[in-house]
């Protein structure tokens, strides 16, 4: 009964929000989902970034995260997320449970917590199951991309499909087939992929009859380029299925977000 009531409440909230947003769109001529997309992406990136703040989380996850300390580790990472979010947005971390940001925060908290708990209980494996055998060298590592992929899957389940997050990239750079772009995503990313050192594209938006879609680009930073770059001593040519040159600040991929209404 609780689950049914929860689903009905979510549906009612989404209906109310969609009605308000539709009016706002007609009046302002601009999608009100834009800010929502940025807030969601900032929260998601903040959670993903916590994995990089201690190298042991990446390279020694089996000893860093244990059944005995997982509650404390999660608490520590939530504290870090608040600081990251503030630095990224210059806004305070949402604390309520009823606004869009507050409900998104709660859903993200649950999805990232579930990912970590699933790992320590053995439900989630960090071993590579794809076709690119070179990537298997990182089996057992809590790579931010693997961590985020599991968390996005959990988020989509917990949000009951009303808000969807997908990590994706151009088919020219795609490593994980589970992140394969659809036709629209691939077209948009391919149009931006050669705009090297032009990381000022904030987002690309698309409205469909029952949803708003956003593609928010991500660019290679200093911490990414050793593995994904294509210069001498970098591993990009071995990881990605293409010889396209990749340098720091080049487009890496995107976070694709769908708001259903």
N, C-alpha and C positions, 0 to 999 in steps of 0.2 A: 504494500500500500504506500509506503514511504517513497519508493522509487517512482510509482505512478504519479503521486502528488508533485514530486520534484520535476518530473518531465513536463507536467502540465504548467507548473510555475515558469519553467524555462521558456516554454512555448509562448506563454502570455507576455513575458518580458520581452522576448524577441519581437512579437507582434507590435507591442507598444513602441519599442525602439525603432522598428522599421517604419511605422507610421510617422513618427516624429522626423526621422531622417529623410523620408520622402518629401515632406513639406519643406524642410530646410534646403534640400537639393533644388527644388523648384525656385525657391526664393533667392538663393545665393548663387545658383549656377555652378556650384562646386560640391563635390562629393564630401559629405560629413564623415564618411568612413575613413578618410585620409588620416586624420589624427588617430583614430582607433588603430589603424594599421601600424602606424609608427610606434604607438604605445606598446602594442603587442610585440612588435619586433624588438623593441628595446628591452622589454622584460625577458624575452626568449634569449636574446644575445647575452644579457647579463647572467642568466642562469648557465648558459653554455660556457661563458668565460670563466666561471669559477673553477672549472676543471684545470685551467691553465695556470692558476695561481699557486699551485704547489705541484712540482714535477712528479712527486710521488703518486699523485692522483692519476697521472697518465701512465707512468712507467712501473709502478708497484701497487696497482689497485687491489691486488689480492691480499696484501698486508695492510694497506692504508685503510680500506673499507672492510670491516669485519662485522659479524653479527653482534659482537659485544659493544662496538663503538659507533655503530651506524647512526643512532639517534643523535649523538654528539656531533658527528661529522655533518649531518644534515643541518643541524642548528648553526654550525659554523658557516656553512655555505649560504644559508639564508641571510646571515648577517653581511656576508660579502656581496651578495646580490643587491642589497639595499644601497651599498656604497657605489657599486658599479652603475646601477640604474640612475642614481643621482648625478654621477659624473657624465653619463651619456646624455641625459635629458635636462639636467639642471632642475629636476622636479623631485619632490619627495616621493618616496615609495608609497603606493596606495595601501591603506590599512583597512578600509571598509570592506564589507562583503556583499554590497548591493549595487554599487556603480559598475559600469562596464570594466573600468580598470581594476576595481576591487575584485570582481568576479573572475576576471582574467588572471589576476595574480593568484587567486585561490586555485584555479585550475592548473596553472603552471606549477605552483608549489606541489600539488598532488602528482602531476605527471613526472616531475623530476625526482621527487621522493620515491615514487613507484619504480622508476628506472634504477635507482641506487639500491633499493631494497630487493628488487628482482635479481640484481647482480649478486648481492651477498648471499642470497638463498639459492643461487645456481640456476634460476629461471632464465636469466639472460646470459648469453655467451658472448665474449668479445672476440671470438675467432671468426675469421673472414670466410664467407661461404660463396663469394663471387668467382667469376671466371679469371680475373686478373691475379695470377699466382704470385706476382711480385708483392702485392699488398699483404700477403700472408705473413710477411716478415714482422708485421706489427700485431700479430695475434696475441691476445691477452692484454693488450694495452687499452687503457681507457682514452682512446683518441677523442678529441672534442666532437668530431664529425659523427663517430659511432654513437657516442653518448647522446648527442642532440637528435640523431635519427630515431633512437628508441624513445626519447622524451617526446618528440613530435607525434609519434604513433600513439603514445599514451594520452597526450593532450587531445588528439582527435577523438579518441574513444570516450574520454571523460566529458568532453564538450558535447557529446552525442551528435556530432556532425554539424552543429550549428556554426561553428568556427573551425576551419581547417588550416593546419600549418604543414607546409611541405618544403623540404630542402631539395633544391634542384640545380641543374646546370645545363649548359648546352650539350647536345649529344657529342660535340667535338671534344669535350672535356670530361664527360661522364665516366665515373668509376663504378658507382653502385647502381645497378639497374633498377633498384627499388626507388631511386630518385629520378627516374627517367622523366623528362619534361613532356607535357602534352604539346600539341601543335602550336598553340598560342604562346606558351612559355618558351618553347624553342625558338620561335621566330623573334620574339622580343629580345631574348638573350643574344642570339646571333647578330642582331642589329647593333648591339652595344659592345660585342666582344672585342672588336678591333679598335675601340676608342681607348687606346692605352693612355694611362695617366690622365684620364678624364673622369675621375670618380665623383662627379658632381651630379650625376643622375640620381634623383632621390627615389623615384618609384615610377612604375607604369601601371595605369589603372584601366580596368575594363568592367563595364556594367552589362550584366545579362538579365534576363527577365526575372530570375529568382535569386540573384546573388550579385555581390560586388567582389571583384578580384583585384588583387594587388601583387605586383612583382617588385620586390625591394632588393636591389643589387647588393652584392657583397664583393669586396675587393681584397686582393692579397696584401696582408700586412707583413711586417718583419718576421713575425713568428710563423708565418705560413710558407714563406718563399723558399726555404731550404728544401722542403719536400716537393713543393708544387712548381717551383721555378724551373726554367729550362737552360740556365747558364751552366757552365762547367762546374762540376761538383754538386749540382742540384739534381733532384730525382724526378722532375716533372715528366720527362720523356718516357720514363719507365712506368710511371703511374697512370698517365692519361693516354687514351687511345688516339693520339694525334701528335703531329710534329709542330703544332702551332706554338709560337714563342710566347712564354709567360714570364712576366717580370713583376716586381713589386708594384702595387697600386693598380695592376691590371684586373679586369673583371674575372672573378672566380666562379661565380654562380649567383644564386638568388634565394631569398626566402619567399615562397609563394603563399599568399594568404587568401582564403575565401570566407566571406561573410554571407551566410545564407539567411534569407528572410521570407 
